[in-house]
Amino acid sequence: MPMCDLNISTKAGLAVLSDKWYALILLNLTSSANDFMQLRNAVRGISTFNLLLKLNELTALNLVTSTNDYHYQLTSEGQDFQQTLLALTSWGKQQLTRTLPVNHRS
């Protein structure tokens, strides 16, 4: 039977993937605790308030965990999701190098 629409779990995953700030945060965190200000400096262009908001949302999604002293790290699910982002990045780079003329490759 042909699929007419994406299921809700696929839509939930795509919502996280398509959010620029979620992706940047997840790519800049590790499995060990990261200081908020270090993360703030790494994720350029987002306000402090919005970074805190996004971190709270990622915590609610069980992708990030925090400590009382404003340190954040990836959960095991967050590490899995980060691997998905890295695989997507790798695929994107492959597509760019395939479609760019030789004299435009860096």
GROMACS elastic network, one bead per residue, 0.5 to 0.9 nm:
[ bonds ]
;  ai    aj funct       b0    kb
    3     6     6  0.73758   500
    6     9     6  0.81665   500
    6    10     6  0.61427   500
    6    11     6  0.64508   500
    7    10     6  0.54456   500
    7    11     6  0.63818   500
    7    12     6  0.88218   500
    8    12     6  0.61410   500
    8    13     6  0.87057   500
    9    12     6  0.50337   500
    9    13     6  0.63401   500
    9    14     6  0.86539   500
   10    13     6  0.51631   500
   10    14     6  0.61556   500
   10    15     6  0.85753   500
   11    14     6  0.50529   500
   11    15     6  0.60857   500
   11    16     6  0.88211   500
   12    15     6  0.51245   500
   12    16     6  0.66568   500
   12    17     6  0.88139   500
   13    16     6  0.53475   500
   13    17     6  0.62582   500
   13    18     6  0.86458   500
   14    18     6  0.58500   500
   14    19     6  0.85319   500
   15    18     6  0.52808   500
   15    19     6  0.64142   500
   16    19     6  0.54587   500
   16    20     6  0.85369   500
   16    22     6  0.63842   500
   16    23     6  0.74313   500
   16    58     6  0.89388   500
   17    20     6  0.76300   500
   17    22     6  0.73280   500
   17    23     6  0.63585   500
   17    85     6  0.75642   500
   18    21     6  0.89425   500
   18    22     6  0.81572   500
   18    23     6  0.77186   500
   19    22     6  0.53754   500
   19    23     6  0.63513   500
   19    24     6  0.87924   500
   20    23     6  0.52683   500
   20    24     6  0.62369   500
   20    25     6  0.86479   500
   21    24     6  0.50755   500
   21    25     6  0.59946   500
   21    26     6  0.83948   500
   21    43     6  0.81079   500
   21    46     6  0.77103   500
   21    51     6  0.79714   500
   21    54     6  0.72709   500
   22    25     6  0.52365   500
   22    26     6  0.60270   500
   22    27     6  0.85054   500
   22    54     6  0.67364   500
   22    55     6  0.81900   500
   22    57     6  0.89565   500
   22    58     6  0.74012   500
   23    26     6  0.51590   500
   23    27     6  0.60408   500
   23    28     6  0.85929   500
   23    82     6  0.81881   500
   23    85     6  0.72858   500
   24    27     6  0.51544   500
   24    28     6  0.62030   500
   24    29     6  0.87831   500
   24    42     6  0.88121   500
   24    43     6  0.64121   500
   25    28     6  0.51916   500
   25    29     6  0.62713   500
   25    39     6  0.76704   500
   25    42     6  0.86077   500
   25    43     6  0.66450   500
   25    51     6  0.84132   500
   25    54     6  0.83531   500
   25    55     6  0.79240   500
   26    29     6  0.54267   500
   26    30     6  0.80516   500
   26    58     6  0.87476   500
   26    63     6  0.81897   500
   26    64     6  0.81674   500
   26    74     6  0.74795   500
   26    78     6  0.71925   500
   26    79     6  0.82996   500
   26    81     6  0.79337   500
   26    82     6  0.59926   500
   26    85     6  0.83893   500
   27    30     6  0.79571   500
   27    82     6  0.61305   500
   27    83     6  0.89708   500
   27    85     6  0.75150   500
   27    86     6  0.78869   500
   28    39     6  0.69676   500
   28    42     6  0.69401   500
   28    43     6  0.74268   500
   29    32     6  0.80468   500
   29    33     6  0.81859   500
   29    34     6  0.67515   500
   29    39     6  0.74682   500
   29    64     6  0.85974   500
   29    72     6  0.74364   500
   29    73     6  0.58373   500
   29    74     6  0.62012   500
   29    79     6  0.89534   500
   29    82     6  0.88527   500
   30    33     6  0.71742   500
   30    34     6  0.73073   500
   30    72     6  0.85486   500
   30    73     6  0.56384   500
   30    74     6  0.56156   500
   30    75     6  0.88420   500
   30    78     6  0.89406   500
   30    79     6  0.75628   500
   31    34     6  0.86780   500
   31    72     6  0.88926   500
   31    73     6  0.53086   500
   31    75     6  0.67487   500
   31    76     6  0.78009   500
   31    78     6  0.85742   500
   31    79     6  0.70562   500
   32    72     6  0.80105   500
   32    73     6  0.55971   500
   32    74     6  0.74501   500
   33    65     6  0.89651   500
   33    66     6  0.80719   500
   33    67     6  0.84152   500
   33    71     6  0.54779   500
   33    72     6  0.52683   500
   33    74     6  0.82226   500
   34    37     6  0.85393   500
   34    38     6  0.68783   500
   34    39     6  0.67708   500
   34    70     6  0.84302   500
   34    71     6  0.51282   500
   34    72     6  0.51378   500
   34    73     6  0.60292   500
   35    38     6  0.52928   500
   35    39     6  0.63551   500
   35    40     6  0.86069   500
   35    69     6  0.84450   500
   35    70     6  0.63665   500
   35    72     6  0.65448   500
   35    73     6  0.89993   500
   36    39     6  0.50744   500
   36    40     6  0.59691   500
   36    41     6  0.86360   500
   36    52     6  0.88610   500
   36    69     6  0.88796   500
   36    70     6  0.56152   500
   36    71     6  0.56152   500
   36    72     6  0.68112   500
   37    41     6  0.61298   500
   37    42     6  0.85295   500
   37    70     6  0.87153   500
   37    71     6  0.89665   500
   38    41     6  0.51888   500
   38    42     6  0.62568   500
   38    43     6  0.87707   500
   39    43     6  0.61090   500
   39    72     6  0.85599   500
   40    43     6  0.54215   500
   40    44     6  0.70252   500
   40    46     6  0.80024   500
   40    47     6  0.84692   500
   40    48     6  0.70679   500
   40    51     6  0.73729   500
   41    44     6  0.61874   500
   43    46     6  0.67942   500
   43    51     6  0.85496   500
   44    47     6  0.85597   500
   46    49     6  0.82413   500
   46    50     6  0.63195   500
   46    51     6  0.62237   500
   47    50     6  0.51989   500
   47    51     6  0.61085   500
   47    52     6  0.86276   500
   48    51     6  0.50923   500
   48    52     6  0.62466   500
   48    53     6  0.85973   500
   49    52     6  0.52048   500
   49    53     6  0.61852   500
   49    54     6  0.86903   500
   50    54     6  0.60212   500
   50    55     6  0.84229   500
   51    54     6  0.51159   500
   51    55     6  0.60562   500
   51    56     6  0.85463   500
   52    55     6  0.50571   500
   52    56     6  0.61625   500
   52    57     6  0.86453   500
   53    56     6  0.51460   500
   53    57     6  0.62947   500
   53    58     6  0.87118   500
   54    58     6  0.61074   500
   54    59     6  0.84587   500
   55    58     6  0.50380   500
   55    59     6  0.60341   500
   55    60     6  0.85806   500
   55    64     6  0.71574   500
   55    65     6  0.85768   500
   55    66     6  0.86544   500
   55    72     6  0.82323   500
   56    60     6  0.62134   500
   56    61     6  0.86759   500
   56    64     6  0.83240   500
   56    65     6  0.88549   500
   56    66     6  0.88991   500
   57    60     6  0.50224   500
   57    61     6  0.63251   500
   57    62     6  0.87468   500
   57    63     6  0.89965   500
   57    64     6  0.87977   500
   58    62     6  0.63194   500
   58    63     6  0.54107   500
   58    64     6  0.55064   500
   58    65     6  0.81852   500
   58    78     6  0.86866   500
   59    63     6  0.57884   500
   59    65     6  0.55132   500
   59    66     6  0.75750   500
   59    75     6  0.89206   500
   60    63     6  0.76750   500
   60    64     6  0.80273   500
   60    65     6  0.88530   500
   61    64     6  0.76258   500
   62    65     6  0.70982   500
   62    74     6  0.86863   500
   62    75     6  0.67656   500
   62    76     6  0.87800   500
   62    77     6  0.68430   500
   62    78     6  0.71616   500
   63    73     6  0.86642   500
   63    74     6  0.59287   500
   63    75     6  0.53383   500
   63    76     6  0.74410   500
   63    77     6  0.54399   500
   63    79     6  0.76221   500
   63    80     6  0.88301   500
   63    81     6  0.76433   500
   64    72     6  0.67147   500
   64    73     6  0.56220   500
   64    75     6  0.52629   500
   64    76     6  0.87302   500
   64    77     6  0.82791   500
   64    78     6  0.60623   500
   64    79     6  0.89892   500
   65    71     6  0.84326   500
   65    72     6  0.57237   500
   65    73     6  0.55366   500
   65    74     6  0.62302   500
   65    75     6  0.61623   500
   66    69     6  0.81378   500
   66    70     6  0.64919   500
   66    71     6  0.55408   500
   66    73     6  0.64908   500
   66    74     6  0.88594   500
   67    70     6  0.56887   500
   67    71     6  0.53719   500
   67    72     6  0.66460   500
   67    73     6  0.88949   500
   68    71     6  0.74078   500
   73    78     6  0.85606   500
   74    77     6  0.75177   500
   74    79     6  0.58031   500
   74    82     6  0.86498   500
   75    79     6  0.61635   500
   75    80     6  0.85998   500
   76    80     6  0.63228   500
   76    81     6  0.86494   500
   77    80     6  0.50280   500
   77    81     6  0.61712   500
   77    82     6  0.85286   500
   78    82     6  0.59953   500
   78    83     6  0.85864   500
   79    83     6  0.63161   500
   79    84     6  0.87726   500
   80    83     6  0.51511   500
   80    84     6  0.65211   500
   80    85     6  0.88949   500
   81    85     6  0.63681   500
   81    86     6  0.86863   500
   82    86     6  0.61596   500
   82    87     6  0.85626   500
   83    87     6  0.60862   500
   83    88     6  0.85149   500
   84    87     6  0.50869   500
   84    88     6  0.61552   500
   84    89     6  0.85885   500
   85    88     6  0.50063   500
   85    89     6  0.61127   500
   85    90     6  0.85991   500
   86    90     6  0.61580   500
   86    91     6  0.85919   500
   87    90     6  0.50435   500
   87    91     6  0.61577   500
   87    92     6  0.85575   500
   88    91     6  0.50589   500
   88    92     6  0.60935   500
   88    93     6  0.86306   500
   89    92     6  0.50578   500
   89    93     6  0.62308   500
   89    94     6  0.86892   500
   90    93     6  0.51656   500
   90    94     6  0.63204   500
   90    95     6  0.87602   500
   91    94     6  0.51024   500
   91    95     6  0.63043   500
   91    96     6  0.87378   500
   92    95     6  0.50905   500
   92    96     6  0.62280   500
   92    97     6  0.87196   500
   93    96     6  0.50932   500
   93    97     6  0.62441   500
   93    98     6  0.86106   500
   94    97     6  0.52798   500
   94    98     6  0.62256   500
   94    99     6  0.87800   500
   95    98     6  0.51176   500
   95    99     6  0.62637   500
   95   100     6  0.85982   500
   96    99     6  0.53029   500
   96   100     6  0.59504   500
   96   105     6  0.86683   500
   97   100     6  0.54234   500
   97   101     6  0.80615   500
   97   102     6  0.83609   500
   97   105     6  0.66346   500
   97   106     6  0.89000   500
   98   101     6  0.80435   500
  100   103     6  0.80833   500
  100   104     6  0.61739   500
  100   105     6  0.64131   500
  101   104     6  0.55344   500
  101   105     6  0.68489   500
  102   105     6  0.55874   500
  103   106     6  0.84185   500
